[in-house]
Every structure is written in C-alpha cells, then in structure tokens.
Amino acid sequence: MSHWNYRFCVETVPDGLGGTEDVWTVREVYYDDDGKANGVTAEPIHAQSDTWAGLVDELGRMDEGIGHLCYRIDGDKIEEMPRGERFRTAKVRSRKGGSAS
C-alpha cells in the first residue's frame, strides 16, 4: 500500500557566495507499494493549523521523523542517507543565527 510520512531531508543549495551548503528541511516523503521512497514535496513543509491543538498534532507527526531514515534530495532523485552521514553534514547554529561549527 502506498503512503507518505514526514521525514528529514537534506539538499545541497547555492550559498549565495559562489559555493554550496547543505540545508535540512522537513518534507512529506511518498512511498510506493513496496515501501520504497519515490517522491517528496517540492518545497519544505511548514507546521500550520487553524487551532493550537491541530498545530501540536502536526508538530507531533513531524517529530516522528526523528530517528528514522533521512533522505538526500538531488533534483528529482531521492535516496536514503546512511545513518552516520546525517551527523557529518549537520551544522549547529548559534542563537544569534551564525554557524557554530
């Protein structure tokens, strides 16, 4: 049975300085009948609802993605990331918005 869920995804984008950087987002990932990821939303998902309780529910569904597979997006291609790779690509941001790593 095909289905979807929220997952953390990373893609390489221009950094505005002539280089590139990895950016992490939450996206809806779609799966075929065999459970293989075969698509993602074109844009990152932003939590929103018309009620406080609805927003809490939405954030809870997004939170379920923590600890599950992450995906690398490259144009129309989506591939599973090895578990250790997500930590090598993550940047820690300071409270002032600057990179701490």
SULGI-V850629 format. One record per helix or strand of 2 or more residues. SS is the DSSP state (H for helix, E for strand). FROM is the first residue (numbers start at 1). TO is the last residue. If there is no record, write none. Layout:
# SULGI-V850629
ss->SS from->FROM to->TO
ss->SS from->FROM to->TO
This chain:
# SULGI-V850629
ss->E from->3 to->14
ss->E from->20 to->31
ss->E from->37 to->40
ss->H from->52 to->63
ss->E from->71 to->74
ss->E from->77 to->80
ss->H from->85 to->89
